[in-house]
Structures are given as C-alpha cells and as structure tokens.
Amino acid sequence: MPILNCTVGNCHYNKDNLCCLDSIKVEGENAKVSNDTACGSFKERSKDIYTSAVETCGCPTSTSDIDCKAVHCNYNDDCKCRAGQIQVAGPNSHECCDTECSTFTDK
C-alpha cells in the first residue's frame, strides 16, 4: 500500500500532512493529467468544530489502500494504486473536485 501524503490542509482527515483514513478513492476515470483527478474521500474540515482529525478518525496511517479510478495512470493496476508514495494536493479546497492526485502520470 502506498504512503499517502496530503497537503490539503483543510481536509477533515488530514493530520500532519498524512491521511487518517485507511483507504481513499481517487476519481478521474478519463484523466490525462493530475488536475483531472480528485480525492473522492475529501471532506472539508468544519470551521465551527475544533475537534482534531485524530479524535474523529484515528491516528494518521503511514500507508493507505487507494481505490483509483484514474485508469490511464501509470500506477493504476486493476483500479488499485501501485505507486510507493502518492501526494494528494489542493490548497483551500472546498469540494473533492478542488483536490488532485499530484502523483498521476499518464501511461
């Protein structure tokens, strides 16, 4: 399972640039560039709640199972990501379409 680094600072599941989820979904079935992908598991952190992500979803994991729909990605193997490490990005994201898998490379 890949190491999942996340720089989406306002994601509910981000803790110290790691994802607290054991698995995520990367969208972008027709993606040809990373900007065409998105983290389908993104959830914007509530501005009204100051509970840390660790309290609501556990400690950050060092690796995650990644269900990848970006079938044109070089790292996609039967809808599973086989990269050793991936980067999810999207500063100031409000919806999953504001995020991307920066590791995406077209086959």
MOPAC internal coordinates of N, CA, C and O (Angstrom, degrees):
PM7 1SCF
backbone

  N    0.0000 0     0.00 0     0.00 0    0    0    0
  C    1.4482 1     0.00 0     0.00 0    1    0    0
  C    1.5265 1   109.06 1     0.00 0    2    1    0
  O    1.2310 1   120.38 1   -41.24 1    3    2    1
  N    1.3397 1   116.87 1   138.76 1    3    2    1
  C    1.4570 1   120.66 1  -178.36 1    5    3    2
  C    1.5330 1   113.52 1   -70.09 1    6    5    3
  O    1.2310 1   121.73 1   -26.84 1    7    6    5
  N    1.3071 1   114.30 1   153.16 1    7    6    5
  C    1.4635 1   120.61 1   168.90 1    9    7    6
  C    1.5169 1   106.09 1   -76.41 1   10    9    7
  O    1.2310 1   119.90 1   -49.58 1   11   10    9
  N    1.3154 1   117.80 1   130.42 1   11   10    9
  C    1.4583 1   122.17 1  -175.10 1   13   11   10
  C    1.5249 1   110.37 1  -110.40 1   14   13   11
  O    1.2310 1   121.14 1   -77.87 1   15   14   13
  N    1.3228 1   115.43 1   102.13 1   15   14   13
  C    1.4634 1   121.24 1   173.83 1   17   15   14
  C    1.5188 1   107.84 1   -91.42 1   18   17   15
  O    1.2310 1   120.75 1   -39.65 1   19   18   17
  N    1.3196 1   116.17 1   140.35 1   19   18   17
  C    1.4629 1   120.38 1  -177.38 1   21   19   18
  C    1.5189 1   109.88 1  -137.03 1   22   21   19
  O    1.2310 1   120.97 1   -57.60 1   23   22   21
  N    1.3238 1   115.75 1   122.40 1   23   22   21
  C    1.4623 1   119.88 1   177.45 1   25   23   22
  C    1.5261 1   111.60 1  -106.50 1   26   25   23
  O    1.2310 1   120.53 1  -161.82 1   27   26   25
  N    1.3330 1   116.59 1    18.18 1   27   26   25
  C    1.4604 1   121.15 1   175.46 1   29   27   26
  C    1.5256 1   106.28 1   -83.77 1   30   29   27
  O    1.2310 1   121.16 1   -94.18 1   31   30   29
  N    1.3216 1   115.39 1    85.82 1   31   30   29
  C    1.4636 1   122.20 1  -170.57 1   33   31   30
  C    1.5086 1   115.08 1   -59.94 1   34   33   31
  O    1.2310 1   119.93 1   153.17 1   35   34   33
  N    1.3266 1   117.74 1   -26.83 1   35   34   33
  C    1.4576 1   119.17 1  -178.22 1   37   35   34
  C    1.5273 1   112.93 1  -100.15 1   38   37   35
  O    1.2310 1   120.62 1  -162.65 1   39   38   37
  N    1.3445 1   116.42 1    17.35 1   39   38   37
  C    1.4631 1   119.35 1   174.31 1   41   39   38
  C    1.5278 1   109.30 1   -79.96 1   42   41   39
  O    1.2310 1   121.12 1   -42.60 1   43   42   41
  N    1.2910 1   115.46 1   137.40 1   43   42   41
  C    1.4653 1   122.60 1  -179.61 1   45   43   42
  C    1.5239 1   111.84 1   -58.06 1   46   45   43
  O    1.2310 1   120.24 1   150.69 1   47   46   45
  N    1.3301 1   117.14 1   -29.31 1   47   46   45
  C    1.4564 1   121.60 1  -174.75 1   49   47   46
  C    1.5276 1   113.85 1   -95.51 1   50   49   47
  O    1.2310 1   119.95 1  -179.36 1   51   50   49
  N    1.3165 1   117.70 1     0.64 1   51   50   49
  C    1.4634 1   121.26 1  -178.38 1   53   51   50
  C    1.5245 1   110.48 1   -86.99 1   54   53   51
  O    1.2310 1   121.13 1   -51.99 1   55   54   53
  N    1.3211 1   115.44 1   128.01 1   55   54   53
  C    1.4603 1   121.69 1   174.86 1   57   55   54
  C    1.5233 1   106.95 1  -138.54 1   58   57   55
  O    1.2310 1   120.87 1   -66.06 1   59   58   57
  N    1.3136 1   115.94 1   113.94 1   59   58   57
  C    1.4708 1   121.59 1   179.15 1   61   59   58
  C    1.5265 1   111.83 1    55.71 1   62   61   59
  O    1.2310 1   120.74 1  -138.31 1   63   62   61
  N    1.3390 1   116.20 1    41.69 1   63   62   61
  C    1.4652 1   124.12 1   178.45 1   65   63   62
  C    1.5276 1   114.07 1    63.56 1   66   65   63
  O    1.2310 1   120.56 1  -157.21 1   67   66   65
  N    1.3267 1   116.54 1    22.79 1   67   66   65
  C    1.4661 1   122.72 1   170.88 1   69   67   66
  C    1.5222 1   107.82 1  -124.03 1   70   69   67
  O    1.2310 1   120.96 1   -26.67 1   71   70   69
  N    1.3158 1   115.76 1   153.33 1   71   70   69
  C    1.4551 1   120.79 1  -179.82 1   73   71   70
  C    1.5253 1   110.19 1   -89.64 1   74   73   71
  O    1.2310 1   120.51 1   -42.15 1   75   74   73
  N    1.3233 1   116.63 1   137.85 1   75   74   73
  C    1.4666 1   121.92 1   179.13 1   77   75   74
  C    1.5294 1   112.54 1   -83.98 1   78   77   75
  O    1.2310 1   119.89 1   172.28 1   79   78   77
  N    1.3141 1   117.82 1    -7.72 1   79   78   77
  C    1.4562 1   120.13 1  -179.15 1   81   79   78
  C    1.5286 1   110.93 1   -87.47 1   82   81   79
  O    1.2310 1   120.80 1   -35.12 1   83   82   81
  N    1.3085 1   116.07 1   144.88 1   83   82   81
  C    1.4679 1   121.21 1   176.24 1   85   83   82
  C    1.5230 1   111.79 1   -74.99 1   86   85   83
  O    1.2310 1   120.83 1   157.14 1   87   86   85
  N    1.3345 1   116.01 1   -22.86 1   87   86   85
  C    1.4599 1   120.08 1   178.69 1   89   87   86
  C    1.5228 1   109.32 1  -148.46 1   90   89   87
  O    1.2310 1   121.11 1   -32.52 1   91   90   89
  N    1.3340 1   115.49 1   147.48 1   91   90   89
  C    1.4553 1   121.20 1   176.34 1   93   91   90
  C    1.5198 1   108.91 1  -132.72 1   94   93   91
  O    1.2310 1   121.25 1   -11.33 1   95   94   93
  N    1.3363 1   115.22 1   168.67 1   95   94   93
  C    1.4597 1   122.15 1   176.58 1   97   95   94
  C    1.5218 1   108.40 1  -117.04 1   98   97   95
  O    1.2310 1   120.71 1   -53.02 1   99   98   97
  N    1.3177 1   116.25 1   126.98 1   99   98   97
  C    1.4574 1   121.56 1   172.99 1  101   99   98
  C    1.5191 1   107.24 1  -103.47 1  102  101   99
  O    1.2310 1   121.11 1   -55.89 1  103  102  101
  N    1.3268 1   115.49 1   124.11 1  103  102  101
  C    1.4563 1   121.81 1  -179.58 1  105  103  102
  C    1.5229 1   109.99 1   -98.94 1  106  105  103
  O    1.2310 1   120.87 1   -17.31 1  107  106  105
  N    1.3157 1   115.94 1   162.69 1  107  106  105
  C    1.4524 1   121.10 1   177.52 1  109  107  106
  C    1.5093 1   112.32 1   129.74 1  110  109  107
  O    1.2310 1   120.89 1  -126.90 1  111  110  109
  N    1.3089 1   115.90 1    53.10 1  111  110  109
  C    1.4552 1   121.18 1  -174.61 1  113  111  110
  C    1.5289 1   112.87 1   -54.01 1  114  113  111
  O    1.2310 1   119.97 1   143.91 1  115  114  113
  N    1.3317 1   117.66 1   -36.09 1  115  114  113
  C    1.4583 1   121.25 1  -178.62 1  117  115  114
  C    1.5209 1   113.06 1  -103.87 1  118  117  115
  O    1.2310 1   120.09 1  -163.77 1  119  118  117
  N    1.3299 1   117.44 1    16.23 1  119  118  117
  C    1.4624 1   121.77 1  -175.62 1  121  119  118
  C    1.5238 1   111.68 1   -61.69 1  122  121  119
  O    1.2310 1   121.74 1   -41.48 1  123  122  121
  N    1.3293 1   114.27 1   138.52 1  123  122  121
  C    1.4625 1   122.16 1   173.62 1  125  123  122
  C    1.5242 1   110.85 1  -119.15 1  126  125  123
  O    1.2310 1   120.79 1   163.98 1  127  126  125
  N    1.3447 1   116.10 1   -16.02 1  127  126  125
  C    1.4685 1   123.67 1   176.35 1  129  127  126
  C    1.5208 1   108.05 1  -138.88 1  130  129  127
  O    1.2310 1   120.34 1   -19.16 1  131  130  129
  N    1.3231 1   116.95 1   160.84 1  131  130  129
  C    1.4696 1   120.62 1  -175.63 1  133  131  130
  C    1.5224 1   112.66 1   -59.31 1  134  133  131
  O    1.2310 1   120.16 1   147.96 1  135  134  133
  N    1.3233 1   117.31 1   -32.04 1  135  134  133
  C    1.4607 1   121.13 1  -179.21 1  137  135  134
  C    1.5330 1   112.03 1   -65.28 1  138  137  135
  O    1.2310 1   120.03 1   163.25 1  139  138  137
  N    1.3215 1   117.55 1   -16.75 1  139  138  137
  C    1.4716 1   122.16 1   177.44 1  141  139  138
  C    1.5279 1   112.26 1   -85.83 1  142  141  139
  O    1.2310 1   120.01 1   176.91 1  143  142  141
  N    1.3288 1   117.58 1    -3.09 1  143  142  141
  C    1.4613 1   121.47 1   178.87 1  145  143  142
  C    1.5200 1   109.90 1   -99.45 1  146  145  143
  O    1.2310 1   120.13 1   -10.81 1  147  146  145
  N    1.3125 1   117.36 1   169.19 1  147  146  145
  C    1.4625 1   122.18 1   177.72 1  149  147  146
  C    1.5178 1   109.39 1  -158.11 1  150  149  147
  O    1.2310 1   120.89 1   -28.63 1  151  150  149
  N    1.3183 1   115.91 1   151.37 1  151  150  149
  C    1.4590 1   120.97 1   173.60 1  153  151  150
  C    1.5235 1   107.47 1   -85.37 1  154  153  151
  O    1.2310 1   120.90 1   -74.62 1  155  154  153
  N    1.3193 1   115.88 1   105.38 1  155  154  153
  C    1.4563 1   121.19 1  -179.60 1  157  155  154
  C    1.5157 1   113.67 1   -69.93 1  158  157  155
  O    1.2310 1   120.20 1   170.08 1  159  158  157
  N    1.3267 1   117.22 1    -9.92 1  159  158  157
  C    1.4623 1   121.82 1   179.73 1  161  159  158
  C    1.5213 1   112.57 1   -94.86 1  162  161  159
  O    1.2310 1   120.20 1   178.58 1  163  162  161
  N    1.3333 1   117.22 1    -1.42 1  163  162  161
  C    1.4660 1   121.71 1  -178.74 1  165  163  162
  C    1.5206 1   111.53 1   -58.23 1  166  165  163
  O    1.2310 1   121.20 1   -43.50 1  167  166  165
  N    1.3187 1   115.31 1   136.50 1  167  166  165
  C    1.4653 1   122.50 1   173.71 1  169  167  166
  C    1.5158 1   106.49 1  -138.95 1  170  169  167
  O    1.2310 1   120.87 1   -60.07 1  171  170  169
  N    1.3266 1   115.95 1   119.93 1  171  170  169
  C    1.4573 1   119.31 1  -177.71 1  173  171  170
  C    1.5264 1   110.54 1   -66.59 1  174  173  171
  O    1.2310 1   121.52 1   -44.58 1  175  174  173
  N    1.3103 1   114.70 1   135.42 1  175  174  173
  C    1.4591 1   121.20 1   177.79 1  177  175  174
  C    1.5241 1   108.41 1   -67.83 1  178  177  175
  O    1.2310 1   120.50 1   -48.53 1  179  178  177
  N    1.3105 1   116.65 1   131.47 1  179  178  177
  C    1.4589 1   121.88 1   179.91 1  181  179  178
  C    1.5142 1   110.52 1   -69.09 1  182  181  179
  O    1.2310 1   121.13 1   -44.12 1  183  182  181
  N    1.3093 1   115.44 1   135.88 1  183  182  181
  C    1.4677 1   120.60 1   178.45 1  185  183  182
  C    1.5230 1   111.12 1   -76.41 1  186  185  183
  O    1.2310 1   120.80 1   160.01 1  187  186  185
  N    1.3297 1   116.08 1   -19.99 1  187  186  185
  C    1.4603 1   120.76 1  -177.94 1  189  187  186
  C    1.5189 1   113.36 1   -88.63 1  190  189  187
  O    1.2310 1   120.26 1   165.70 1  191  190  189
  N    1.3253 1   117.10 1   -14.30 1  191  190  189
  C    1.4555 1   120.84 1  -177.01 1  193  191  190
  C    1.5172 1   108.82 1  -115.10 1  194  193  191
  O    1.2310 1   120.52 1   -52.03 1  195  194  193
  N    1.3033 1   116.62 1   127.97 1  195  194  193
  C    1.4478 1   121.26 1  -178.30 1  197  195  194
  C    1.5275 1   112.21 1  -105.15 1  198  197  195
  O    1.2310 1   120.32 1  -160.90 1  199  198  197
  N    1.3217 1   116.99 1    19.10 1  199  198  197
  C    1.4600 1   121.61 1   176.46 1  201  199  198
  C    1.5196 1   108.43 1   -71.73 1  202  201  199
  O    1.2310 1   120.39 1   -46.37 1  203  202  201
  N    1.3006 1   116.86 1   133.63 1  203  202  201
  C    1.4641 1   119.10 1  -179.30 1  205  203  202
  C    1.5136 1   111.08 1   -72.01 1  206  205  203
  O    1.2310 1   120.88 1   -23.71 1  207  206  205
  N    1.3206 1   115.92 1   156.29 1  207  206  205
  C    1.4601 1   121.69 1   179.06 1  209  207  206
  C    1.5240 1   110.48 1   -61.18 1  210  209  207
  O    1.2310 1   120.01 1   146.13 1  211  210  209
  N    1.3210 1   117.58 1   -33.87 1  211  210  209
  C    1.4564 1   120.96 1  -179.66 1  213  211  210
  C    1.5224 1   110.81 1   -62.95 1  214  213  211
  O    1.2310 1   120.14 1   142.60 1  215  214  213
  N    1.3277 1   117.34 1   -37.40 1  215  214  213
  C    1.4576 1   120.54 1  -179.67 1  217  215  214
  C    1.5179 1   112.16 1   -69.92 1  218  217  215
  O    1.2310 1   119.80 1   154.86 1  219  218  217
  N    1.3365 1   117.98 1   -25.14 1  219  218  217
  C    1.4550 1   120.18 1  -175.44 1  221  219  218
  C    1.5191 1   114.14 1  -102.38 1  222  221  219
  O    1.2310 1   119.83 1   161.06 1  223  222  221
  N    1.3287 1   117.92 1   -18.94 1  223  222  221
  C    1.4641 1   116.91 1  -177.30 1  225  223  222
  C    1.5252 1   112.85 1  -142.81 1  226  225  223
  O    1.2310 1   119.26 1  -165.71 1  227  226  225
  N    1.2835 1   119.02 1    14.29 1  227  226  225
  C    1.4586 1   120.78 1   176.87 1  229  227  226
  C    1.5131 1   113.20 1    92.82 1  230  229  227
  O    1.2310 1   121.32 1     0.00 1  231  230  229
  N    1.3077 1   115.08 1   180.00 1  231  230  229
  C    1.4602 1   121.16 1  -178.80 1  233  231  230
  C    1.5169 1   110.11 1   -75.02 1  234  233  231
  O    1.2310 1   120.08 1   -26.95 1  235  234  233
  N    1.3357 1   117.46 1   153.05 1  235  234  233
  C    1.4616 1   118.95 1   175.68 1  237  235  234
  C    1.5265 1   110.26 1   -58.74 1  238  237  235
  O    1.2310 1   121.53 1   -37.77 1  239  238  237
  N    1.2923 1   114.68 1   142.23 1  239  238  237
  C    1.4533 1   119.86 1   178.45 1  241  239  238
  C    1.5256 1   109.04 1   -96.28 1  242  241  239
  O    1.2310 1   120.35 1   -30.25 1  243  242  241
  N    1.3036 1   116.93 1   149.75 1  243  242  241
  C    1.4593 1   119.07 1   178.47 1  245  243  242
  C    1.5227 1   110.80 1   -82.47 1  246  245  243
  O    1.2310 1   120.39 1   157.00 1  247  246  245
  N    1.3273 1   116.86 1   -23.00 1  247  246  245
  C    1.4642 1   120.57 1   176.91 1  249  247  246
  C    1.5207 1   109.03 1  -136.66 1  250  249  247
  O    1.2310 1   121.21 1   -25.22 1  251  250  249
  N    1.3261 1   115.30 1   154.78 1  251  250  249
  C    1.4597 1   120.73 1  -179.82 1  253  251  250
  C    1.5136 1   110.50 1  -138.45 1  254  253  251
  O    1.2310 1   121.03 1   -30.61 1  255  254  253
  N    1.3143 1   115.64 1   149.39 1  255  254  253
  C    1.4445 1   121.85 1   172.34 1  257  255  254
  C    1.5256 1   106.39 1   -82.67 1  258  257  255
  O    1.2310 1   120.08 1   -54.31 1  259  258  257
  N    1.3272 1   117.46 1   125.69 1  259  258  257
  C    1.4547 1   120.54 1  -175.11 1  261  259  258
  C    1.5173 1   109.96 1  -116.99 1  262  261  259
  O    1.2310 1   121.54 1   -68.27 1  263  262  261
  N    1.3324 1   114.66 1   111.73 1  263  262  261
  C    1.4536 1   122.42 1   174.93 1  265  263  262
  C    1.5268 1   106.04 1   -83.28 1  266  265  263
  O    1.2310 1   119.97 1   -72.26 1  267  266  265
  N    1.3207 1   117.67 1   107.74 1  267  266  265
  C    1.4537 1   122.18 1  -171.59 1  269  267  266
  C    1.5193 1   111.62 1  -110.67 1  270  269  267
  O    1.2310 1   120.92 1   -60.82 1  271  270  269
  N    1.3112 1   115.85 1   119.18 1  271  270  269
  C    1.4633 1   121.33 1   177.80 1  273  271  270
  C    1.5253 1   111.54 1   -93.01 1  274  273  271
  O    1.2310 1   119.49 1   177.45 1  275  274  273
  N    1.3324 1   118.58 1    -2.55 1  275  274  273
  C    1.4645 1   122.57 1   178.46 1  277  275  274
  C    1.5286 1   108.42 1   -78.54 1  278  277  275
  O    1.2310 1   120.83 1  -101.60 1  279  278  277
  N    1.3223 1   116.01 1    78.40 1  279  278  277
  C    1.4620 1   121.89 1  -171.40 1  281  279  278
  C    1.5275 1   113.55 1   -66.05 1  282  281  279
  O    1.2310 1   119.87 1   163.27 1  283  282  281
  N    1.3274 1   117.85 1   -16.73 1  283  282  281
  C    1.4598 1   120.88 1   178.89 1  285  283  282
  C    1.5260 1   112.21 1   -89.92 1  286  285  283
  O    1.2310 1   120.11 1  -177.05 1  287  286  285
  N    1.3169 1   117.40 1     2.95 1  287  286  285
  C    1.4638 1   120.75 1   179.95 1  289  287  286
  C    1.5244 1   109.98 1   -78.11 1  290  289  287
  O    1.2310 1   121.16 1   -40.16 1  291  290  289
  N    1.2898 1   115.40 1   139.84 1  291  290  289
  C    1.4585 1   123.06 1   178.66 1  293  291  290
  C    1.5315 1   112.17 1   -58.94 1  294  293  291
  O    1.2310 1   119.89 1   151.87 1  295  294  293
  N    1.3399 1   117.82 1   -28.13 1  295  294  293
  C    1.4661 1   122.28 1  -176.85 1  297  295  294
  C    1.5267 1   113.39 1   -93.03 1  298  297  295
  O    1.2310 1   120.06 1   177.67 1  299  298  297
  N    1.3304 1   117.48 1    -2.33 1  299  298  297
  C    1.4617 1   121.23 1  -178.42 1  301  299  298
  C    1.5236 1   109.77 1   -80.55 1  302  301  299
  O    1.2310 1   121.03 1   -56.21 1  303  302  301
  N    1.3192 1   115.63 1   123.79 1  303  302  301
  C    1.4550 1   122.08 1   177.23 1  305  303  302
  C    1.5214 1   107.59 1  -128.87 1  306  305  303
  O    1.2310 1   120.69 1   -81.29 1  307  306  305
  N    1.3280 1   116.29 1    98.71 1  307  306  305
  C    1.4608 1   121.68 1  -179.35 1  309  307  306
  C    1.5326 1   111.07 1    55.95 1  310  309  307
  O    1.2310 1   121.20 1  -132.80 1  311  310  309
  N    1.3212 1   115.30 1    47.20 1  311  310  309
  C    1.4798 1   125.11 1   177.94 1  313  311  310
  C    1.5290 1   114.19 1    66.40 1  314  313  311
  O    1.2310 1   120.31 1  -158.18 1  315  314  313
  N    1.3150 1   117.01 1    21.82 1  315  314  313
  C    1.4692 1   122.36 1   172.51 1  317  315  314
  C    1.5230 1   107.88 1  -122.92 1  318  317  315
  O    1.2310 1   120.79 1   -40.86 1  319  318  317
  N    1.3227 1   116.09 1   139.14 1  319  318  317
  C    1.4570 1   120.75 1   179.54 1  321  319  318
  C    1.5257 1   109.24 1   -79.21 1  322  321  319
  O    1.2310 1   120.82 1   -49.73 1  323  322  321
  N    1.3204 1   116.04 1   130.27 1  323  322  321
  C    1.4576 1   121.95 1  -179.62 1  325  323  322
  C    1.5290 1   112.51 1  -113.31 1  326  325  323
  O    1.2310 1   120.05 1  -167.67 1  327  326  325
  N    1.3331 1   117.50 1    12.33 1  327  326  325
  C    1.4620 1   120.50 1   174.98 1  329  327  326
  C    1.5220 1   108.37 1   -70.67 1  330  329  327
  O    1.2310 1   120.00 1   -30.95 1  331  330  329
  N    1.3052 1   117.61 1   149.05 1  331  330  329
  C    1.4600 1   120.81 1   178.80 1  333  331  330
  C    1.5156 1   112.27 1   -71.14 1  334  333  331
  O    1.2310 1   121.05 1   151.27 1  335  334  333
  N    1.3291 1   115.59 1   -28.73 1  335  334  333
  C    1.4591 1   121.64 1  -178.47 1  337  335  334
  C    1.5236 1   107.70 1  -153.41 1  338  337  335
  O    1.2310 1   120.07 1   -42.26 1  339  338  337
  N    1.3214 1   117.46 1   137.74 1  339  338  337
  C    1.4578 1   119.48 1   175.51 1  341  339  338
  C    1.5195 1   110.02 1  -127.52 1  342  341  339
  O    1.2310 1   122.03 1   -18.40 1  343  342  341
  N    1.3273 1   113.73 1   161.60 1  343  342  341
  C    1.4604 1   122.17 1  -179.82 1  345  343  342
  C    1.5159 1   108.17 1  -124.80 1  346  345  343
  O    1.2310 1   120.41 1   -58.89 1  347  346  345
  N    1.3256 1   116.83 1   121.11 1  347  346  345
  C    1.4542 1   122.10 1   171.69 1  349  347  346
  C    1.5199 1   106.27 1  -100.94 1  350  349  347
  O    1.2310 1   120.69 1   -49.85 1  351  350  349
  N    1.3211 1   116.28 1   130.15 1  351  350  349
  C    1.4631 1   121.47 1  -176.51 1  353  351  350
  C    1.5210 1   110.18 1  -129.17 1  354  353  351
  O    1.2310 1   121.41 1   -14.53 1  355  354  353
  N    1.3195 1   114.90 1   165.47 1  355  354  353
  C    1.4575 1   121.02 1   177.47 1  357  355  354
  C    1.5025 1   111.88 1   150.57 1  358  357  355
  O    1.2310 1   120.19 1  -111.18 1  359  358  357
  N    1.3301 1   117.24 1    68.82 1  359  358  357
  C    1.4654 1   119.21 1   179.83 1  361  359  358
  C    1.5270 1   110.95 1   -60.63 1  362  361  359
  O    1.2310 1   120.89 1   -38.42 1  363  362  361
  N    1.3097 1   115.90 1   141.58 1  363  362  361
  C    1.4670 1   123.30 1   179.24 1  365  363  362
  C    1.5308 1   112.91 1    60.75 1  366  365  363
  O    1.2310 1   119.99 1  -144.68 1  367  366  365
  N    1.3099 1   117.63 1    35.32 1  367  366  365
  C    1.4594 1   121.88 1  -179.96 1  369  367  366
  C    1.5248 1   110.69 1   -74.16 1  370  369  367
  O    1.2310 1   121.76 1   -36.59 1  371  370  369
  N    1.3226 1   114.25 1   143.41 1  371  370  369
  C    1.4607 1   120.55 1   176.59 1  373  371  370
  C    1.5266 1   111.14 1  -121.00 1  374  373  371
  O    1.2310 1   120.81 1   160.26 1  375  374  373
  N    1.3314 1   116.06 1   -19.74 1  375  374  373
  C    1.4551 1   122.78 1   178.83 1  377  375  374
  C    1.5156 1   108.07 1  -140.81 1  378  377  375
  O    1.2310 1   120.70 1   -16.65 1  379  378  377
  N    1.3217 1   116.26 1   163.35 1  379  378  377
  C    1.4599 1   118.95 1  -178.53 1  381  379  378
  C    1.5245 1   111.70 1   -60.22 1  382  381  379
  O    1.2310 1   119.47 1   149.43 1  383  382  381
  N    1.3326 1   118.61 1   -30.57 1  383  382  381
  C    1.4654 1   120.98 1  -179.38 1  385  383  382
  C    1.5296 1   112.15 1   -68.53 1  386  385  383
  O    1.2310 1   119.99 1   169.87 1  387  386  385
  N    1.3279 1   117.62 1   -10.13 1  387  386  385
  C    1.4709 1   121.86 1   176.35 1  389  387  386
  C    1.5255 1   111.54 1   -86.48 1  390  389  387
  O    1.2310 1   120.00 1   175.63 1  391  390  389
  N    1.3246 1   117.61 1    -4.37 1  391  390  389
  C    1.4635 1   122.21 1  -178.46 1  393  391  390
  C    1.5243 1   109.37 1  -105.29 1  394  393  391
  O    1.2310 1   120.76 1   -10.87 1  395  394  393
  N    1.3224 1   116.16 1   169.13 1  395  394  393
  C    1.4613 1   119.95 1   175.84 1  397  395  394
  C    1.5139 1   110.37 1  -157.11 1  398  397  395
  O    1.2310 1   121.54 1   -23.06 1  399  398  397
  N    1.3226 1   114.65 1   156.94 1  399  398  397
  C    1.4620 1   121.03 1   171.45 1  401  399  398
  C    1.5240 1   106.18 1   -90.86 1  402  401  399
  O    1.2310 1   120.53 1   -76.77 1  403  402  401
  N    1.3189 1   116.60 1   103.23 1  403  402  401
  C    1.4662 1   121.59 1  -176.54 1  405  403  402
  C    1.5209 1   112.64 1   -69.86 1  406  405  403
  O    1.2310 1   120.01 1   166.34 1  407  406  405
  N    1.3150 1   117.59 1   -13.66 1  407  406  405
  C    1.4550 1   122.39 1  -178.44 1  409  407  406
  C    1.5270 1   112.06 1   -82.35 1  410  409  407
  O    1.2310 1   120.08 1   164.84 1  411  410  409
  N    1.3136 1   117.44 1   -15.16 1  411  410  409
  C    1.4573 1   122.37 1  -177.96 1  413  411  410
  C    1.5245 1   111.32 1   -50.95 1  414  413  411
  O    1.2310 1   120.72 1   -48.91 1  415  414  413
  N    1.3253 1   116.22 1   131.09 1  415  414  413
  C    1.4585 1   122.82 1   169.81 1  417  415  414
  C    1.5260 1   107.81 1  -134.82 1  418  417  415
  O    1.2310 1   120.65 1   -47.57 1  419  418  417
  N    1.3051 1   116.36 1   132.43 1  419  418  417
  C    1.4590 1   122.01 1  -178.28 1  421  419  418
  C    1.5296 1   110.36 1   -68.94 1  422  421  419
  O    1.2310 1   120.74 1   -39.34 1  423  422  421
  N    1.3236 1   116.18 1   140.66 1  423  422  421
  C    1.4756 1   121.43 1   179.31 1  425  423  422
  C    1.5056 1   111.18 1   -64.94 1  426  425  423
  O    1.2310 1   120.10 1   180.00 1  427  426  425

